[in-house]
Amino acid sequence: MTGRTALVTGAADGLGAAIAARLADEGARIGIIDRSEEAIEKARQSDSLASAVFIAGDLTDGDDIARMMADFAARDMVFDILVNNAGGSLHTPRAFLEETDEDWDRVMTLNVTAAVRISRHVLPGMIAAGFGRVINLGSKAGRYGSLFTGANYVAAKGAIQSMTLQMAQEFGPMGITCNAVCPGAISTPRVERLLNERMTPEERRRALEGVPVRRHGRVEDVAAAVAFFASEEAGFITGQLLDVNGGQGMAS
């Protein structure tokens, strides 16, 4: 990926940081957006991300997105690769009847609207170059539903995955591929915390029995899938929703 420039959202820690580090190790110049100044300062200490350009801001605010993208443009960063990674359930209720309109709006804005807005800023440069790689982060929840999270998050990831298919058709003739990586349970500090809050040790053991490879995913598993979709070799692959879940989606 030498000579390519990649933007990864929500990438100062966790899964996003692993994706950004993998793309950097492959030779790409990296831009990172994250809301946490503290996480950004920690990420700067990583050898893989030492030369990355970090910009802090609020992805739920369209004006702030415009500001951040203008900042990247001022640094002559035109992106060949976009990874819409930012997302989450924002600690909203899991029960459908307990989710408020505000809960739905917040989760949809972070997971879907932010990706739409960022893509609007990045795609014109890809079109002009006749090359682009867009990788959206979906979820096993968006593919199959999940009682571990709320309907708002499930619907948001389903929307991202459907949008991926539409973008692949629309922008394919312009040299741009668009795919989604759909992780299952990936072992990050946030996920481990949620698992410990919501499941007993016995429930966790039984849940792993439903994963054919008998383990939770690692951030490196997802980063490898993203890196492949971002590569030159993936130029004939578009509109794909790739499950990275250890086979959990096919388990009965």
C-alpha beads as a LAMMPS data file, in Angstrom:
LAMMPS data file: protein, C-alpha beads

252 atoms
251 bonds

1 atom types
1 bond types

-500.0 500.0 xlo xhi
-500.0 500.0 ylo yhi
-500.0 500.0 zlo zhi

Masses

1 110.0

Atoms # bond

1 1 1 0.000 0.000 0.000
2 1 1 2.998 2.263 -0.344
3 1 1 1.840 5.557 -1.824
4 1 1 -1.742 5.094 -0.634
5 1 1 -3.451 7.215 2.007
6 1 1 -6.058 5.735 4.336
7 1 1 -8.622 7.313 6.664
8 1 1 -9.842 5.201 9.578
9 1 1 -12.579 6.557 11.830
10 1 1 -12.811 5.773 15.536
11 1 1 -9.258 4.470 15.451
12 1 1 -7.362 5.743 18.474
13 1 1 -7.834 2.458 20.321
14 1 1 -9.377 -0.999 20.108
15 1 1 -10.371 -2.444 16.756
16 1 1 -9.884 0.800 14.839
17 1 1 -6.323 1.224 16.096
18 1 1 -5.493 -2.337 15.037
19 1 1 -6.883 -1.659 11.556
20 1 1 -4.948 1.598 11.240
21 1 1 -1.748 -0.066 12.451
22 1 1 -2.123 -2.911 9.952
23 1 1 -2.637 -0.501 7.046
24 1 1 0.349 1.549 8.220
25 1 1 2.482 -1.587 8.399
26 1 1 1.430 -2.311 4.807
27 1 1 2.874 1.068 3.804
28 1 1 -0.144 3.399 3.767
29 1 1 -0.102 6.921 5.124
30 1 1 -2.740 7.072 7.849
31 1 1 -5.315 9.646 8.931
32 1 1 -7.299 8.944 12.086
33 1 1 -10.427 10.552 13.496
34 1 1 -11.387 9.922 17.103
35 1 1 -13.363 11.776 19.742
36 1 1 -11.015 10.982 22.640
37 1 1 -7.995 13.236 23.081
38 1 1 -6.743 10.889 25.794
39 1 1 -6.907 7.850 23.508
40 1 1 -5.201 9.809 20.739
41 1 1 -2.289 10.707 23.004
42 1 1 -1.839 7.041 23.904
43 1 1 -2.082 5.956 20.269
44 1 1 0.670 8.385 19.278
45 1 1 3.066 6.234 21.319
46 1 1 2.520 3.240 19.032
47 1 1 5.408 2.592 16.662
48 1 1 3.006 1.718 13.840
49 1 1 1.007 4.938 14.279
50 1 1 3.851 7.306 15.123
51 1 1 3.562 9.039 11.744
52 1 1 -0.243 8.977 11.552
53 1 1 -2.198 12.224 11.423
54 1 1 -4.711 12.309 14.287
55 1 1 -7.615 14.737 14.407
56 1 1 -10.017 14.830 17.338
57 1 1 -13.668 15.584 16.764
58 1 1 -17.296 14.575 17.017
59 1 1 -18.481 12.248 14.267
60 1 1 -22.108 12.861 15.205
61 1 1 -21.757 16.540 14.225
62 1 1 -21.803 17.290 10.502
63 1 1 -20.092 20.649 10.944
64 1 1 -17.303 19.059 12.964
65 1 1 -16.824 16.416 10.283
66 1 1 -16.462 19.192 7.702
67 1 1 -13.865 20.880 9.922
68 1 1 -11.855 17.680 10.327
69 1 1 -11.914 16.898 6.618
70 1 1 -10.792 20.453 5.827
71 1 1 -7.905 19.928 8.244
72 1 1 -6.853 16.775 6.401
73 1 1 -7.125 18.607 3.072
74 1 1 -4.887 21.381 4.404
75 1 1 -2.280 18.668 5.041
76 1 1 -2.590 17.486 1.412
77 1 1 -4.237 14.235 2.449
78 1 1 -6.464 12.857 -0.310
79 1 1 -7.695 9.429 0.687
80 1 1 -7.459 6.326 -1.487
81 1 1 -8.778 4.078 1.293
82 1 1 -11.657 4.765 3.682
83 1 1 -12.481 2.560 6.653
84 1 1 -15.764 3.555 8.295
85 1 1 -15.030 1.914 11.629
86 1 1 -16.594 4.265 14.187
87 1 1 -19.741 2.942 15.828
88 1 1 -21.265 1.337 18.865
89 1 1 -24.443 0.931 20.865
90 1 1 -23.623 3.877 23.167
91 1 1 -24.810 1.983 26.263
92 1 1 -28.443 2.272 25.163
93 1 1 -30.967 -0.333 26.400
94 1 1 -31.061 -3.767 24.823
95 1 1 -34.821 -4.197 25.248
96 1 1 -36.789 -2.916 22.256
97 1 1 -39.562 -1.356 24.357
98 1 1 -37.054 0.478 26.542
99 1 1 -35.255 2.205 23.673
100 1 1 -36.313 5.825 23.281
101 1 1 -36.381 7.937 20.133
102 1 1 -33.204 9.586 21.402
103 1 1 -31.546 6.165 21.780
104 1 1 -32.392 5.364 18.164
105 1 1 -31.261 8.760 16.889
106 1 1 -27.914 8.650 18.713
107 1 1 -27.015 5.156 17.548
108 1 1 -28.129 5.771 13.966
109 1 1 -26.215 9.049 13.805
110 1 1 -22.946 7.534 15.008
111 1 1 -23.127 4.296 13.052
112 1 1 -24.840 5.321 9.816
113 1 1 -25.057 9.079 9.311
114 1 1 -21.408 9.614 10.224
115 1 1 -20.327 7.035 7.635
116 1 1 -22.526 8.696 5.014
117 1 1 -21.078 12.128 5.763
118 1 1 -17.468 10.959 5.788
119 1 1 -17.999 9.059 2.543
120 1 1 -19.424 12.170 0.872
121 1 1 -16.213 14.006 1.690
122 1 1 -13.862 11.221 0.592
123 1 1 -15.510 9.799 -2.532
124 1 1 -14.971 12.814 -4.841
125 1 1 -11.200 12.422 -4.487
126 1 1 -11.458 8.717 -5.255
127 1 1 -13.605 9.436 -8.303
128 1 1 -11.066 11.967 -9.566
129 1 1 -8.253 9.438 -9.107
130 1 1 -10.194 6.567 -10.662
131 1 1 -9.304 4.411 -7.664
132 1 1 -10.739 3.815 -4.226
133 1 1 -11.299 1.276 -1.522
134 1 1 -14.188 1.745 0.913
135 1 1 -14.461 -0.728 3.766
136 1 1 -17.421 -0.388 6.108
137 1 1 -17.545 -2.122 9.470
138 1 1 -20.735 -4.106 9.780
139 1 1 -21.473 -6.674 12.459
140 1 1 -22.691 -10.186 13.047
141 1 1 -25.601 -8.439 14.793
142 1 1 -26.529 -6.666 11.571
143 1 1 -26.413 -9.943 9.666
144 1 1 -28.294 -12.236 12.028
145 1 1 -29.734 -10.136 14.855
146 1 1 -28.518 -10.347 18.446
147 1 1 -30.064 -10.394 21.902
148 1 1 -26.723 -9.192 23.245
149 1 1 -27.367 -5.691 21.905
150 1 1 -30.364 -3.505 21.089
151 1 1 -32.519 -3.300 17.984
152 1 1 -31.173 0.181 17.258
153 1 1 -27.618 -1.141 16.873
154 1 1 -28.771 -4.182 14.896
155 1 1 -30.732 -1.933 12.526
156 1 1 -27.832 0.513 12.196
157 1 1 -25.401 -2.206 11.187
158 1 1 -27.978 -3.673 8.827
159 1 1 -28.229 -0.250 7.199
160 1 1 -24.449 0.002 6.840
161 1 1 -24.350 -3.397 5.191
162 1 1 -27.150 -2.533 2.756
163 1 1 -25.479 0.792 1.984
164 1 1 -22.299 -1.121 1.171
165 1 1 -24.115 -3.056 -1.559
166 1 1 -25.546 0.128 -3.058
167 1 1 -22.205 1.946 -2.991
168 1 1 -20.509 -1.018 -4.664
169 1 1 -22.915 -0.839 -7.591
170 1 1 -22.850 2.935 -7.913
171 1 1 -19.117 3.536 -7.625
172 1 1 -17.730 0.350 -9.186
173 1 1 -17.615 1.875 -12.693
174 1 1 -15.421 4.641 -11.257
175 1 1 -12.718 2.270 -10.038
176 1 1 -13.951 2.181 -6.450
177 1 1 -14.715 -1.014 -4.570
178 1 1 -16.898 -1.103 -1.480
179 1 1 -17.069 -4.025 0.922
180 1 1 -18.062 -4.620 4.526
181 1 1 -16.338 -6.633 7.219
182 1 1 -18.843 -8.040 9.712
183 1 1 -17.157 -9.094 12.962
184 1 1 -18.596 -11.349 15.599
185 1 1 -17.469 -11.043 19.214
186 1 1 -13.998 -9.506 19.096
187 1 1 -11.962 -9.413 22.278
188 1 1 -11.393 -5.730 23.021
189 1 1 -11.431 -4.117 26.467
190 1 1 -14.890 -2.675 25.771
191 1 1 -16.329 -5.996 24.619
192 1 1 -14.769 -7.864 27.535
193 1 1 -16.321 -5.362 29.913
194 1 1 -19.747 -5.800 28.335
195 1 1 -19.457 -9.585 28.364
196 1 1 -18.562 -9.555 32.036
197 1 1 -21.461 -7.204 32.805
198 1 1 -24.076 -9.135 30.857
199 1 1 -23.051 -12.786 31.114
200 1 1 -22.065 -15.206 33.851
201 1 1 -18.909 -17.304 33.373
202 1 1 -21.124 -20.294 32.557
203 1 1 -23.065 -18.291 29.961
204 1 1 -19.793 -17.196 28.383
205 1 1 -18.586 -20.800 28.248
206 1 1 -21.790 -21.910 26.536
207 1 1 -21.592 -19.003 24.101
208 1 1 -18.115 -20.079 23.018
209 1 1 -19.464 -23.556 22.330
210 1 1 -21.540 -21.913 19.594
211 1 1 -18.374 -20.692 17.851
212 1 1 -16.882 -23.476 15.711
213 1 1 -13.297 -22.259 16.285
214 1 1 -14.015 -22.089 20.061
215 1 1 -12.639 -18.633 20.724
216 1 1 -13.525 -14.977 20.460
217 1 1 -11.988 -13.012 17.645
218 1 1 -8.865 -10.905 17.922
219 1 1 -8.556 -7.388 16.572
220 1 1 -5.853 -8.695 14.253
221 1 1 -8.380 -11.054 12.635
222 1 1 -10.537 -8.122 11.574
223 1 1 -7.580 -5.923 10.628
224 1 1 -6.320 -8.623 8.260
225 1 1 -9.686 -8.783 6.488
226 1 1 -9.820 -5.002 6.137
227 1 1 -6.253 -4.911 4.817
228 1 1 -7.122 -7.455 2.143
229 1 1 -10.128 -5.468 0.941
230 1 1 -7.923 -2.349 0.880
231 1 1 -5.229 -4.030 -1.199
232 1 1 -4.550 -3.940 -4.923
233 1 1 -5.290 -7.675 -5.054
234 1 1 -8.932 -7.093 -4.073
235 1 1 -9.723 -4.971 -7.113
236 1 1 -12.182 -7.521 -8.545
237 1 1 -14.046 -7.966 -5.255
238 1 1 -16.840 -5.566 -4.369
239 1 1 -20.248 -5.617 -2.717
240 1 1 -19.200 -8.345 -0.290
241 1 1 -20.244 -8.709 3.349
242 1 1 -17.474 -10.762 4.919
243 1 1 -18.251 -12.519 8.188
244 1 1 -15.286 -12.597 10.569
245 1 1 -16.890 -14.522 13.409
246 1 1 -15.216 -17.907 13.679
247 1 1 -18.139 -19.553 11.911
248 1 1 -20.645 -18.415 14.525
249 1 1 -23.201 -17.346 11.926
250 1 1 -23.608 -20.904 10.650
251 1 1 -23.669 -22.550 14.075
252 1 1 -27.010 -23.893 15.243

Bonds

1 1 1 2
2 1 2 3
3 1 3 4
4 1 4 5
5 1 5 6
6 1 6 7
7 1 7 8
8 1 8 9
9 1 9 10
10 1 10 11
11 1 11 12
12 1 12 13
13 1 13 14
14 1 14 15
15 1 15 16
16 1 16 17
17 1 17 18
18 1 18 19
19 1 19 20
20 1 20 21
21 1 21 22
22 1 22 23
23 1 23 24
24 1 24 25
25 1 25 26
26 1 26 27
27 1 27 28
28 1 28 29
29 1 29 30
30 1 30 31
31 1 31 32
32 1 32 33
33 1 33 34
34 1 34 35
35 1 35 36
36 1 36 37
37 1 37 38
38 1 38 39
39 1 39 40
40 1 40 41
41 1 41 42
42 1 42 43
43 1 43 44
44 1 44 45
45 1 45 46
46 1 46 47
47 1 47 48
48 1 48 49
49 1 49 50
50 1 50 51
51 1 51 52
52 1 52 53
53 1 53 54
54 1 54 55
55 1 55 56
56 1 56 57
57 1 57 58
58 1 58 59
59 1 59 60
60 1 60 61
61 1 61 62
62 1 62 63
63 1 63 64
64 1 64 65
65 1 65 66
66 1 66 67
67 1 67 68
68 1 68 69
69 1 69 70
70 1 70 71
71 1 71 72
72 1 72 73
73 1 73 74
74 1 74 75
75 1 75 76
76 1 76 77
77 1 77 78
78 1 78 79
79 1 79 80
80 1 80 81
81 1 81 82
82 1 82 83
83 1 83 84
84 1 84 85
85 1 85 86
86 1 86 87
87 1 87 88
88 1 88 89
89 1 89 90
90 1 90 91
91 1 91 92
92 1 92 93
93 1 93 94
94 1 94 95
95 1 95 96
96 1 96 97
97 1 97 98
98 1 98 99
99 1 99 100
100 1 100 101
101 1 101 102
102 1 102 103
103 1 103 104
104 1 104 105
105 1 105 106
106 1 106 107
107 1 107 108
108 1 108 109
109 1 109 110
110 1 110 111
111 1 111 112
112 1 112 113
113 1 113 114
114 1 114 115
115 1 115 116
116 1 116 117
117 1 117 118
118 1 118 119
119 1 119 120
120 1 120 121
121 1 121 122
122 1 122 123
123 1 123 124
124 1 124 125
125 1 125 126
126 1 126 127
127 1 127 128
128 1 128 129
129 1 129 130
130 1 130 131
131 1 131 132
132 1 132 133
133 1 133 134
134 1 134 135
135 1 135 136
136 1 136 137
137 1 137 138
138 1 138 139
139 1 139 140
140 1 140 141
141 1 141 142
142 1 142 143
143 1 143 144
144 1 144 145
145 1 145 146
146 1 146 147
147 1 147 148
148 1 148 149
149 1 149 150
150 1 150 151
151 1 151 152
152 1 152 153
153 1 153 154
154 1 154 155
155 1 155 156
156 1 156 157
157 1 157 158
158 1 158 159
159 1 159 160
160 1 160 161
161 1 161 162
162 1 162 163
163 1 163 164
164 1 164 165
165 1 165 166
166 1 166 167
167 1 167 168
168 1 168 169
169 1 169 170
170 1 170 171
171 1 171 172
172 1 172 173
173 1 173 174
174 1 174 175
175 1 175 176
176 1 176 177
177 1 177 178
178 1 178 179
179 1 179 180
180 1 180 181
181 1 181 182
182 1 182 183
183 1 183 184
184 1 184 185
185 1 185 186
186 1 186 187
187 1 187 188
188 1 188 189
189 1 189 190
190 1 190 191
191 1 191 192
192 1 192 193
193 1 193 194
194 1 194 195
195 1 195 196
196 1 196 197
197 1 197 198
198 1 198 199
199 1 199 200
200 1 200 201
201 1 201 202
202 1 202 203
203 1 203 204
204 1 204 205
205 1 205 206
206 1 206 207
207 1 207 208
208 1 208 209
209 1 209 210
210 1 210 211
211 1 211 212
212 1 212 213
213 1 213 214
214 1 214 215
215 1 215 216
216 1 216 217
217 1 217 218
218 1 218 219
219 1 219 220
220 1 220 221
221 1 221 222
222 1 222 223
223 1 223 224
224 1 224 225
225 1 225 226
226 1 226 227
227 1 227 228
228 1 228 229
229 1 229 230
230 1 230 231
231 1 231 232
232 1 232 233
233 1 233 234
234 1 234 235
235 1 235 236
236 1 236 237
237 1 237 238
238 1 238 239
239 1 239 240
240 1 240 241
241 1 241 242
242 1 242 243
243 1 243 244
244 1 244 245
245 1 245 246
246 1 246 247
247 1 247 248
248 1 248 249
249 1 249 250
250 1 250 251
251 1 251 252
